[in-house]
Amino acid sequence: MEKYVTHEELQHEVDKLEAKIDLSTEKMMHHMDVENANMKSELKSVNTTLAFITGILIPIITAILLKFFHLN
């Protein structure tokens, strides 16, 4: 006994699958947005830390080098 599917039944199933795919895509995009925001926050924190460290180290290294070259 063969079972046949009407065009309407097939279209209904396709519509259900498309809805699932859309929902899945929307969830994935939301997750990516959250991850992107977290990454931006972490990078900003790292950038601030590096700027602080660089702001302290460069004058110290410069002073050491200037002192070294003046003594020789």
N, C-alpha and C positions, 0 to 999 in steps of 0.2 A: 504494500500500500504506500503510494507516494504522497507526500504532503507538499502542497503548493502554497506560496505566499503571494498575497495580492500586492499590487504596487503601493496601495495605501498602508498596508502593514509594514512593508519594507521601509517606506518613507518615515513612518512613525519610529521605527527602531533606529534609523539613521539620525533622526532628530534627537532622540534620547542620547545617542553616542556623541553627537556634536555638543549637546548641553554638558555632558560629562567632561569632554575635552576643554570646553570653554571654562568650566569651573576649575579644572585642574590647572589650566594656563593662568587663570586669574590668581589662584593660590600661589603658584610658582613666581609670578611677577611680584606679588606682595612680599613673598619671602626674600626675593632678590632686592627689593627696595629697602627692606629692613637691614639686610646684610650690608648693602651699600652705605646706608646711614651709619651703621656701626663702624664700618671701615673708615669712613670719612672722619668720624670722631676719634678713632684710634690714631689715624695719621696726623690729625691736628695736634693731638697730645704729644706724639713723637716729635713733630716739627717744633713745637714749643720747647720741649726738653732739649733738642739739639741746638736750637737758637740760644738757649740759656747757657749750655755748656760751651758752645763756640764763643759766645760773648765773654766768657770768663777766660777760656784757654788762649785765645788769640792774643790778647794784650800781654798775658804772662809770657808766652813763647816769644813774642816780639821784644819784650823787655830783656829776656834772657839772651836772645840773639844780639841785640844792640849792645848789651854789656859785654858779651863775648868778643864782638868785633872791635869794640873800643879798647879793650885790654890788650889785644894782640898787635 
